[in-house]
Amino acid sequence: MEENLRNQEQEMSFKEAFEAYESETGDLRAGEIVKGRIIGYNTSEVFVDLGYKSDGTIPLEEFLDDPDFDLKRI
């Protein structure tokens, strides 16, 4: 019984730690401008590391008008 209580306390601690992590990192919102690092591309998308659990994808066509964008530098 005492062991079950200790396990529940550990679970609560993990839950609290996870909630604190989520509040520190925040959530992305549609239309929000964020910085990231381009990590790859294919014929239609650019893959961006935003520092979150998943990478972001941006349609390649959004970069075509940017004179500073050069696929050879990736």
Backbone as XML, in Angstrom:
<?xml version="1.0"?>
<chain id="A" units="angstrom">
  <residue number="1" name="MET">
    <atom name="N" x="0.828" y="-1.196" z="0.000"/>
    <atom name="CA" x="0.000" y="0.000" z="0.000"/>
    <atom name="C" x="0.866" y="1.251" z="0.000"/>
  </residue>
  <residue number="2" name="GLU">
    <atom name="N" x="1.876" y="1.255" z="0.873"/>
    <atom name="CA" x="2.778" y="2.416" z="0.948"/>
    <atom name="C" x="3.511" y="2.620" z="-0.382"/>
  </residue>
  <residue number="3" name="GLU">
    <atom name="N" x="3.875" y="1.508" z="-1.017"/>
    <atom name="CA" x="4.549" y="1.596" z="-2.316"/>
    <atom name="C" x="3.629" y="2.223" z="-3.361"/>
  </residue>
  <residue number="4" name="ASN">
    <atom name="N" x="2.353" y="1.885" z="-3.340"/>
    <atom name="CA" x="1.393" y="2.484" z="-4.263"/>
    <atom name="C" x="1.297" y="3.989" z="-4.053"/>
  </residue>
  <residue number="5" name="LEU">
    <atom name="N" x="1.316" y="4.422" z="-2.807"/>
    <atom name="CA" x="1.267" y="5.857" z="-2.520"/>
    <atom name="C" x="2.507" y="6.554" z="-3.059"/>
  </residue>
  <residue number="6" name="ARG">
    <atom name="N" x="3.679" y="5.933" z="-2.888"/>
    <atom name="CA" x="4.913" y="6.530" z="-3.412"/>
    <atom name="C" x="4.858" y="6.607" z="-4.935"/>
  </residue>
  <residue number="7" name="ASN">
    <atom name="N" x="4.336" y="5.571" z="-5.595"/>
    <atom name="CA" x="4.208" y="5.586" z="-7.057"/>
    <atom name="C" x="3.268" y="6.698" z="-7.504"/>
  </residue>
  <residue number="8" name="GLN">
    <atom name="N" x="2.171" y="6.900" z="-6.784"/>
    <atom name="CA" x="1.251" y="7.978" z="-7.119"/>
    <atom name="C" x="1.928" y="9.331" z="-6.951"/>
  </residue>
  <residue number="9" name="GLU">
    <atom name="N" x="2.748" y="9.490" z="-5.908"/>
    <atom name="CA" x="3.465" y="10.746" z="-5.707"/>
    <atom name="C" x="4.440" y="10.987" z="-6.854"/>
  </residue>
  <residue number="10" name="GLN">
    <atom name="N" x="5.113" y="9.937" z="-7.317"/>
    <atom name="CA" x="6.028" y="10.077" z="-8.440"/>
    <atom name="C" x="5.274" y="10.453" z="-9.710"/>
  </residue>
  <residue number="11" name="GLU">
    <atom name="N" x="4.121" y="9.854" z="-9.927"/>
    <atom name="CA" x="3.317" y="10.180" z="-11.096"/>
    <atom name="C" x="2.874" y="11.637" z="-11.042"/>
  </residue>
  <residue number="12" name="MET">
    <atom name="N" x="2.488" y="12.103" z="-9.889"/>
    <atom name="CA" x="2.090" y="13.499" z="-9.739"/>
    <atom name="C" x="3.276" y="14.405" z="-10.029"/>
  </residue>
  <residue number="13" name="SER">
    <atom name="N" x="4.446" y="14.029" z="-9.567"/>
    <atom name="CA" x="5.636" y="14.832" z="-9.815"/>
    <atom name="C" x="5.925" y="14.896" z="-11.312"/>
  </residue>
  <residue number="14" name="PHE">
    <atom name="N" x="5.790" y="13.760" z="-11.993"/>
    <atom name="CA" x="5.997" y="13.757" z="-13.437"/>
    <atom name="C" x="4.963" y="14.639" z="-14.124"/>
  </residue>
  <residue number="15" name="LYS">
    <atom name="N" x="3.706" y="14.521" z="-13.692"/>
    <atom name="CA" x="2.636" y="15.329" z="-14.278"/>
    <atom name="C" x="2.939" y="16.812" z="-14.083"/>
  </residue>
  <residue number="16" name="GLU">
    <atom name="N" x="3.356" y="17.187" z="-12.910"/>
    <atom name="CA" x="3.683" y="18.594" z="-12.641"/>
    <atom name="C" x="4.851" y="19.052" z="-13.496"/>
  </residue>
  <residue number="17" name="ALA">
    <atom name="N" x="5.864" y="18.191" z="-13.634"/>
    <atom name="CA" x="7.024" y="18.544" z="-14.456"/>
    <atom name="C" x="6.617" y="18.714" z="-15.910"/>
  </residue>
  <residue number="18" name="PHE">
    <atom name="N" x="5.763" y="17.830" z="-16.402"/>
    <atom name="CA" x="5.304" y="17.911" z="-17.790"/>
    <atom name="C" x="4.500" y="19.181" z="-18.032"/>
  </residue>
  <residue number="19" name="GLU">
    <atom name="N" x="3.610" y="19.514" z="-17.106"/>
    <atom name="CA" x="2.814" y="20.738" z="-17.238"/>
    <atom name="C" x="3.710" y="21.975" z="-17.210"/>
  </residue>
  <residue number="20" name="ALA">
    <atom name="N" x="4.736" y="21.959" z="-16.371"/>
    <atom name="CA" x="5.673" y="23.082" z="-16.321"/>
    <atom name="C" x="6.423" y="23.201" z="-17.645"/>
  </residue>
  <residue number="21" name="TYR">
    <atom name="N" x="6.825" y="22.059" z="-18.225"/>
    <atom name="CA" x="7.518" y="22.067" z="-19.509"/>
    <atom name="C" x="6.620" y="22.638" z="-20.600"/>
  </residue>
  <residue number="22" name="GLU">
    <atom name="N" x="5.370" y="22.203" z="-20.625"/>
    <atom name="CA" x="4.433" y="22.706" z="-21.635"/>
    <atom name="C" x="4.232" y="24.204" z="-21.508"/>
  </residue>
  <residue number="23" name="SER">
    <atom name="N" x="4.137" y="24.708" z="-20.291"/>
    <atom name="CA" x="3.902" y="26.141" z="-20.117"/>
    <atom name="C" x="5.132" y="26.953" z="-20.505"/>
  </residue>
  <residue number="24" name="GLU">
    <atom name="N" x="6.336" y="26.376" z="-20.354"/>
    <atom name="CA" x="7.561" y="27.078" z="-20.743"/>
    <atom name="C" x="7.710" y="27.131" z="-22.253"/>
  </residue>
  <residue number="25" name="THR">
    <atom name="N" x="7.392" y="26.037" z="-22.936"/>
    <atom name="CA" x="7.584" y="25.991" z="-24.381"/>
    <atom name="C" x="6.446" y="26.662" z="-25.130"/>
  </residue>
  <residue number="26" name="GLY">
    <atom name="N" x="5.280" y="26.688" z="-24.556"/>
    <atom name="CA" x="4.143" y="27.325" z="-25.198"/>
    <atom name="C" x="3.614" y="26.521" z="-26.373"/>
  </residue>
  <residue number="27" name="ASP">
    <atom name="N" x="2.607" y="27.040" z="-27.000"/>
    <atom name="CA" x="2.000" y="26.387" z="-28.157"/>
    <atom name="C" x="2.117" y="27.303" z="-29.366"/>
  </residue>
  <residue number="28" name="LEU">
    <atom name="N" x="2.268" y="26.707" z="-30.526"/>
    <atom name="CA" x="2.277" y="27.480" z="-31.761"/>
    <atom name="C" x="0.847" y="27.809" z="-32.135"/>
  </residue>
  <residue number="29" name="ARG">
    <atom name="N" x="0.662" y="28.990" z="-32.694"/>
    <atom name="CA" x="-0.667" y="29.415" z="-33.140"/>
    <atom name="C" x="-0.605" y="29.756" z="-34.621"/>
  </residue>
  <residue number="30" name="ALA">
    <atom name="N" x="-1.689" y="29.540" z="-35.313"/>
    <atom name="CA" x="-1.757" y="29.849" z="-36.735"/>
    <atom name="C" x="-1.445" y="31.327" z="-36.954"/>
  </residue>
  <residue number="31" name="GLY">
    <atom name="N" x="-0.590" y="31.615" z="-37.920"/>
    <atom name="CA" x="-0.231" y="32.985" z="-38.252"/>
    <atom name="C" x="0.917" y="33.546" z="-37.432"/>
  </residue>
  <residue number="32" name="GLU">
    <atom name="N" x="1.344" y="32.820" z="-36.411"/>
    <atom name="CA" x="2.444" y="33.283" z="-35.562"/>
    <atom name="C" x="3.769" y="33.118" z="-36.302"/>
  </residue>
  <residue number="33" name="ILE">
    <atom name="N" x="4.654" y="34.096" z="-36.176"/>
    <atom name="CA" x="5.971" y="34.030" z="-36.801"/>
    <atom name="C" x="6.963" y="33.506" z="-35.769"/>
  </residue>
  <residue number="34" name="VAL">
    <atom name="N" x="7.652" y="32.421" z="-36.121"/>
    <atom name="CA" x="8.636" y="31.812" z="-35.233"/>
    <atom name="C" x="9.923" y="31.556" z="-36.013"/>
  </residue>
  <residue number="35" name="LYS">
    <atom name="N" x="11.013" y="31.386" z="-35.299"/>
    <atom name="CA" x="12.292" y="31.077" z="-35.934"/>
    <atom name="C" x="12.538" y="29.578" z="-35.849"/>
  </residue>
  <residue number="36" name="GLY">
    <atom name="N" x="13.210" y="29.051" z="-36.863"/>
    <atom name="CA" x="13.548" y="27.642" z="-36.906"/>
    <atom name="C" x="14.768" y="27.443" z="-37.786"/>
  </residue>
  <residue number="37" name="ARG">
    <atom name="N" x="15.220" y="26.209" z="-37.858"/>
    <atom name="CA" x="16.395" y="25.866" z="-38.654"/>
    <atom name="C" x="15.959" y="24.902" z="-39.740"/>
  </residue>
  <residue number="38" name="ILE">
    <atom name="N" x="16.266" y="25.230" z="-40.989"/>
    <atom name="CA" x="15.923" y="24.354" z="-42.113"/>
    <atom name="C" x="16.785" y="23.103" z="-42.016"/>
  </residue>
  <residue number="39" name="ILE">
    <atom name="N" x="16.123" y="21.947" z="-42.010"/>
    <atom name="CA" x="16.857" y="20.691" z="-41.876"/>
    <atom name="C" x="16.771" y="19.814" z="-43.119"/>
  </residue>
  <residue number="40" name="GLY">
    <atom name="N" x="15.971" y="20.209" z="-44.091"/>
    <atom name="CA" x="15.874" y="19.440" z="-45.319"/>
    <atom name="C" x="14.771" y="19.949" z="-46.215"/>
  </residue>
  <residue number="41" name="TYR">
    <atom name="N" x="14.674" y="19.335" z="-47.379"/>
    <atom name="CA" x="13.632" y="19.720" z="-48.336"/>
    <atom name="C" x="13.433" y="18.597" z="-49.332"/>
  </residue>
  <residue number="42" name="ASN">
    <atom name="N" x="12.323" y="18.659" z="-50.038"/>
    <atom name="CA" x="12.083" y="17.777" z="-51.176"/>
    <atom name="C" x="11.530" y="18.652" z="-52.299"/>
  </residue>
  <residue number="43" name="THR">
    <atom name="N" x="10.888" y="18.078" z="-53.283"/>
    <atom name="CA" x="10.436" y="18.870" z="-54.429"/>
    <atom name="C" x="9.259" y="19.779" z="-54.112"/>
  </residue>
  <residue number="44" name="SER">
    <atom name="N" x="8.618" y="19.594" z="-52.969"/>
    <atom name="CA" x="7.442" y="20.412" z="-52.673"/>
    <atom name="C" x="7.425" y="21.052" z="-51.289"/>
  </residue>
  <residue number="45" name="GLU">
    <atom name="N" x="8.311" y="20.621" z="-50.379"/>
    <atom name="CA" x="8.268" y="21.135" z="-49.010"/>
    <atom name="C" x="9.655" y="21.395" z="-48.444"/>
  </residue>
  <residue number="46" name="VAL">
    <atom name="N" x="9.701" y="22.294" z="-47.476"/>
    <atom name="CA" x="10.910" y="22.550" z="-46.704"/>
    <atom name="C" x="10.610" y="22.107" z="-45.275"/>
  </residue>
  <residue number="47" name="PHE">
    <atom name="N" x="11.533" y="21.363" z="-44.673"/>
    <atom name="CA" x="11.347" y="20.849" z="-43.318"/>
    <atom name="C" x="12.147" y="21.711" z="-42.350"/>
  </residue>
  <residue number="48" name="VAL">
    <atom name="N" x="11.488" y="22.140" z="-41.270"/>
    <atom name="CA" x="12.082" y="23.096" z="-40.346"/>
    <atom name="C" x="12.041" y="22.549" z="-38.924"/>
  </residue>
  <residue number="49" name="ASP">
    <atom name="N" x="13.194" y="22.605" z="-38.243"/>
    <atom name="CA" x="13.260" y="22.241" z="-36.828"/>
    <atom name="C" x="12.898" y="23.484" z="-36.027"/>
  </residue>
  <residue number="50" name="LEU">
    <atom name="N" x="11.776" y="23.405" z="-35.321"/>
    <atom name="CA" x="11.297" y="24.531" z="-34.524"/>
    <atom name="C" x="11.589" y="24.354" z="-33.043"/>
  </residue>
  <residue number="51" name="GLY">
    <atom name="N" x="12.260" y="23.253" z="-32.698"/>
    <atom name="CA" x="12.551" y="22.988" z="-31.307"/>
    <atom name="C" x="11.398" y="22.341" z="-30.562"/>
  </residue>
  <residue number="52" name="TYR">
    <atom name="N" x="10.440" y="21.812" z="-31.283"/>
    <atom name="CA" x="9.299" y="21.123" z="-30.690"/>
    <atom name="C" x="9.400" y="19.636" z="-30.980"/>
  </residue>
  <residue number="53" name="LYS">
    <atom name="N" x="8.435" y="18.888" z="-30.548"/>
    <atom name="CA" x="8.441" y="17.443" z="-30.717"/>
    <atom name="C" x="8.446" y="17.049" z="-32.195"/>
  </residue>
  <residue number="54" name="SER">
    <atom name="N" x="7.738" y="17.778" z="-33.014"/>
    <atom name="CA" x="7.668" y="17.495" z="-34.443"/>
    <atom name="C" x="8.288" y="18.638" z="-35.230"/>
  </residue>
  <residue number="55" name="ASP">
    <atom name="N" x="8.772" y="18.302" z="-36.421"/>
    <atom name="CA" x="9.307" y="19.327" z="-37.312"/>
    <atom name="C" x="8.172" y="20.012" z="-38.045"/>
  </residue>
  <residue number="56" name="GLY">
    <atom name="N" x="8.417" y="21.221" z="-38.495"/>
    <atom name="CA" x="7.440" y="21.937" z="-39.284"/>
    <atom name="C" x="7.670" y="21.711" z="-40.764"/>
  </residue>
  <residue number="57" name="THR">
    <atom name="N" x="6.636" y="21.869" z="-41.564"/>
    <atom name="CA" x="6.767" y="21.797" z="-43.020"/>
    <atom name="C" x="6.169" y="23.062" z="-43.620"/>
  </residue>
  <residue number="58" name="ILE">
    <atom name="N" x="6.874" y="23.587" z="-44.605"/>
    <atom name="CA" x="6.440" y="24.798" z="-45.294"/>
    <atom name="C" x="6.474" y="24.495" z="-46.787"/>
  </residue>
  <residue number="59" name="PRO">
    <atom name="N" x="5.421" y="24.844" z="-47.507"/>
    <atom name="CA" x="5.452" y="24.617" z="-48.954"/>
    <atom name="C" x="6.637" y="25.356" z="-49.592"/>
  </residue>
  <residue number="60" name="LEU">
    <atom name="N" x="7.358" y="24.686" z="-50.469"/>
    <atom name="CA" x="8.535" y="25.254" z="-51.117"/>
    <atom name="C" x="8.208" y="26.548" z="-51.850"/>
  </residue>
  <residue number="61" name="GLU">
    <atom name="N" x="7.021" y="26.642" z="-52.405"/>
    <atom name="CA" x="6.641" y="27.828" z="-53.172"/>
    <atom name="C" x="6.657" y="29.108" z="-52.323"/>
  </residue>
  <residue number="62" name="GLU">
    <atom name="N" x="6.542" y="28.981" z="-51.007"/>
    <atom name="CA" x="6.597" y="30.167" z="-50.151"/>
    <atom name="C" x="7.993" y="30.787" z="-50.107"/>
  </residue>
  <residue number="63" name="PHE">
    <atom name="N" x="9.011" y="30.041" z="-50.521"/>
    <atom name="CA" x="10.379" y="30.541" z="-50.509"/>
    <atom name="C" x="10.837" y="31.079" z="-51.867"/>
  </residue>
  <residue number="64" name="LEU">
    <atom name="N" x="10.089" y="30.815" z="-52.922"/>
    <atom name="CA" x="10.559" y="31.130" z="-54.267"/>
    <atom name="C" x="10.759" y="32.619" z="-54.523"/>
  </residue>
  <residue number="65" name="ASP">
    <atom name="N" x="10.025" y="33.482" z="-53.846"/>
    <atom name="CA" x="10.177" y="34.922" z="-54.044"/>
    <atom name="C" x="11.252" y="35.543" z="-53.157"/>
  </residue>
  <residue number="66" name="ASP">
    <atom name="N" x="11.869" y="34.760" z="-52.275"/>
    <atom name="CA" x="12.888" y="35.267" z="-51.361"/>
    <atom name="C" x="14.256" y="35.181" z="-52.035"/>
  </residue>
  <residue number="67" name="PRO">
    <atom name="N" x="14.894" y="36.327" z="-52.344"/>
    <atom name="CA" x="16.183" y="36.295" z="-53.037"/>
    <atom name="C" x="17.303" y="35.706" z="-52.176"/>
  </residue>
  <residue number="68" name="ASP">
    <atom name="N" x="17.143" y="35.676" z="-50.859"/>
    <atom name="CA" x="18.175" y="35.138" z="-49.969"/>
    <atom name="C" x="18.075" y="33.622" z="-49.800"/>
  </residue>
  <residue number="69" name="PHE">
    <atom name="N" x="16.995" y="33.011" z="-50.278"/>
    <atom name="CA" x="16.808" y="31.576" z="-50.121"/>
    <atom name="C" x="17.570" y="30.846" z="-51.204"/>
  </residue>
  <residue number="70" name="ASP">
    <atom name="N" x="18.457" y="29.942" z="-50.804"/>
    <atom name="CA" x="19.275" y="29.193" z="-51.745"/>
    <atom name="C" x="19.312" y="27.729" z="-51.296"/>
  </residue>
  <residue number="71" name="LEU">
    <atom name="N" x="18.696" y="26.838" z="-52.072"/>
    <atom name="CA" x="18.646" y="25.428" z="-51.711"/>
    <atom name="C" x="20.038" y="24.805" z="-51.594"/>
  </residue>
  <residue number="72" name="LYS">
    <atom name="N" x="21.002" y="25.350" z="-52.285"/>
    <atom name="CA" x="22.353" y="24.791" z="-52.247"/>
    <atom name="C" x="23.023" y="24.998" z="-50.889"/>
  </residue>
  <residue number="73" name="ARG">
    <atom name="N" x="22.553" y="25.976" z="-50.121"/>
    <atom name="CA" x="23.152" y="26.242" z="-48.802"/>
    <atom name="C" x="22.588" y="25.337" z="-47.709"/>
  </residue>
  <residue number="74" name="ILE">
    <atom name="N" x="21.545" y="24.609" z="-48.000"/>
    <atom name="CA" x="20.909" y="23.772" z="-46.971"/>
    <atom name="C" x="21.718" y="22.523" z="-46.760"/>
  </residue>
</chain>
